């Protein structure tokens, strides 16, 4: 063994060098050492050169850890450092491991709940069991087939208006374009629009009223009623968009001096050429609520893409049905006595317990509708713009959520309600309140009418979004806290962990109080005054 070097070198490098020197042949990559450890000049020079060459290399590191005699004096604490979870840390720490842990915990927890559920209730899924009437199916099918007739009435109204516009346009081109004649033509246009708008309004409202009447009074099953009511609301919104859009196109056609430039996309189908049956039928089936004469289109249909997304819809629908029948139904049923007694603590426990299955079903339904169904329909219709939603799960404010998660409705409200109101001088906050009021009414129609309990929960659930928007707008700007994370947590808590399960419990209880097992006990209970029976 070689001895220590001079005392002037007291660090670890001295010991490492001595060890390297004593084992020169192990590290001499060029074979220059003689391997006898006699300390001659050539050997020393070769050893020094090789030690310098490998000081920062992997070979030196391996030799230092393996061959160093003095292993216990390595400088472990050689610089000032901070823990990776400290706020002062400049490095971005990955939490992938915690994410994996949470996923595993979630899976294990839900598997345990599945086992407990099966042990307690057995298998509750029954394919042949149903509670719908034969009349529900017949009336539902007739209603589903007849509702689109209102869309074609809208087309006929616009067809007549386009004939009138052609005659007026020919007269304007023939006569001298004096200011007086132009003012008279504008006055005539406004008078015509008022008549057309009145007829459009009668048609659209009649569609909604008739569908609501038959769903509420003649279709007992809430699932069938929801499909029919949703179809009627979609047709109502499409009728409104078709009328409003063609009104502006007609104005631009008759008064080009006052009209703003139209989108270049519309040049291939200008007004009134767009008023034709084929164009109307495409809008009827297009996965959008906003009418345009021309849409971005794809070149062909990928049938494999269509079948894959339809298979996703089928599988997710089965999953939601199983989850609802096996897990949600007994949980809802067991909560009825808590509502009869108005036991607030027990009701809160039911809400928290229901939140898991509620979020699961809602996420599956979201994917089935906005990702699978709309993409399949868009592919069949060669519809190019498929931004049906954005990354709403990352939102830091309620405002961003409502402009991200359901783009078809957002586009309709922005284009036909919010922007026209602001353009006519309505303050943006008031325009926002009007938008949520309309949305609240439509939500109550979609939930309260099929369940035969218009109790206002869906409506007030939408209206309460306005103060939540103001709250999260402020929170995400507060310094000293992670405002975006706080806003995202408020969104999840208010919407998915409290709002949805509480709404489901309230409508389920209202249904059972009217038709179900607690209807006889309902009148004498404490909750009798909260849900009046009709």
VEXVOVO-31713 format. One record per residue (C-alpha): x, y, z. Coordinates in steps of 0.1 Angstrom, whole numbers, plus 5000, padded with zeros to 4 digits. Layout:
// VEXVOVO-31713
XYZ...
This chain:
// VEXVOVO-31713
500050005000501250344992501850605020500150935023501551225003502851555019500951715047500152015025497451815008494951725035491651685016489951375002491651424968495051344984493751014996492150934963495351024944497450804967495050514961495050574923498850604923499150274941496850104916498050274885497449994860493749994868493250334854495950374828493850374797496850394774498950114791501850344800502350244836504649954845502549834873505449774898504650064921508350164923507650534920509950594890509550914870507750764840505250584861504650894882504151104851501750854835499850814868499551194872498351234836495750964839494551084873494051434858492351294827489751104848489251354876485751454864484951134845482950834854485950614857487450834884484150834903483950464902487550434914487050684942484050494956485650154951489350194958489550484982490950375015489450665035485750635026484450785059485751135053483951215021482451575022478751495022477751845031479752045006477252334998474152505011470952344998467252355006464552085006462652034973459252104989460352445004458952764989462552884983463352594960464052704925463652354910460252224898459451914917457451644900454551494919453951204895454450954923451851114945449451124915450050744911449450694948446150884947445050694916445750364935444050484966441050584946440850254928441250054960438750264979436150224951436849854948436149824985432950014982431849784953432449474975430549635004427749724980427449374966427549225001424849455013422449474984423449194960423149244923420549514916420949534878417949394860417749424822414049324820412949544849411749894839409150134851408150304818404750284803403950184767402350524762405650694773407450524744404750604718404350974728408051014731408750884696405951094681407251404699410751334689409751304652407351604652409551864670411851924640408852044620409252374638412652404623411252374588408552634597411452864605412852784571409552864553409353194572412853284560412153164525409253414523411353684538414053624512411553654484410553994498414254094502414854004465412054234453413254514476416854474464415754494428413754814435416754974454419054894425416555034400415755364418418155644425419855594458418855914475419055964513415255984515414755664496417355494516415755594549412355474536413955144526415455104560412155184577410454924555413154664564412654724601408854694598409254364579411754234605409254304633406654094615409153814607410453814643406953794657406153484636409553334644408853384681405353224679406852924662409852874685407852924717405052694705407652424700408952464735405452494751404052184733406951964741406952084778403252014781403451654767406551574787405151704820401651564817401851264794405351104797405850954832409350814827411951094835414550944811412350944781411051284791414551424794415451314758412351474744412751794763416351824754415551774718412952044719415352294736417952224709415452284681414352604699417852734700418552634664415352814653416453134671419953124656418553064621416253364624418753604640421553514616419453554584418153884598421654024598422453874564419354024549420154364563423654344548422154234515419654524514421854794530425454734521426455084530425555044566426454674570429654564586431954334565430753974565433153684572435053584541433853224547430353324537431353434502430753094487427153104498425853464500422353564510419753484497421353174481421753014515417952994520417552654505416352314518419752144516421452414536418652404562418952024566422652044571422152294599419552064614422051784619425251974623426751954659426252324666423552554678424852854658423752894621426252984594425652974556429052794553430952584578434552444577434252094563436451784561437051604528435651264536434051044563436250804583433850524592436250354615436450684635432650694636432250334648434850364674433150674689429750504688431250204706432450444733429050594736427550244740430050134766429850454786426050444786426150094800428650194827426550494837423450274838425150014860426650274883423250444887421350124893423749944915425250234936423250554932419750414935420150244969422050544982419250784971416650554985418350535019418450915021414650955020414050915057416751185064414851425042411551345059413151435093415151725079418251585096420751825083423851635095422651315079421751495047425251635044426651285049424451165021425651444999429251365005428650995000426751054967429351294954431751014943429250834922427751164910431151284897431850954881428550934862428851304852432351254838431350944819428351134806430451434796432851214777430051014760428251334748430951594741433851374730432251054715428751154703429551494689432751374673430851084656428151324644430651574632432551304612429251184596428451544587432051624577431851914602435352064606435252274638435152014666436152234695433152114716434852184749438152314763440252194793437652304818439052074845442052314849439952634853440852874880437453054880433852974875433653224846436253024827434452704833431152824819432952954787434952624783433052314792430052344768431252534737428052484716425852654742428552914750428853004714425053054711424753264742427753484733426653534697422953574701422453704736425453854753427154044723423854194710422954314745426354474750426254624715422954794724424454954755423554704782426354694808428354364806427454254842423754304834424154114801425853834820422953814845420453794816422453514800422453314833418753384838417953234803420252944810418652884844415152874828416352624802418052404829414852404850412952284819415552014812415451884848412251994865409851914837410951554830410851474868407451654871408751874898409452234888410952324922413552574910416652394922418252394887417252754881418752884914421752654908422452854877421753194893424153124922426953094896426953474894428353544929430653244926432053404894432753724913434253534942436653324921437553624899438853804931440453494947442653404917444153764918444953764955448653774962450253554988448253254980447953024949444853194936444452974906444652654927442152804952439752894924440052544909439252394943436252614947434952504913435252134921433752174956430852394946429952214913430851854916431151774954428151974966425952114937425351804917424751554944422551794964420551864933420151494926418951434961416451714961414851614927414851244937413151324970410651544952409951254928409451004956407351244976405051274946404950924932407150694953407450514986407250815009404350994993401950895021404351005049405351315031402451545040402851485078406651515076408751825084409651855047406051875035406152245033409352255012408152044983404452114977402751834958400851924927
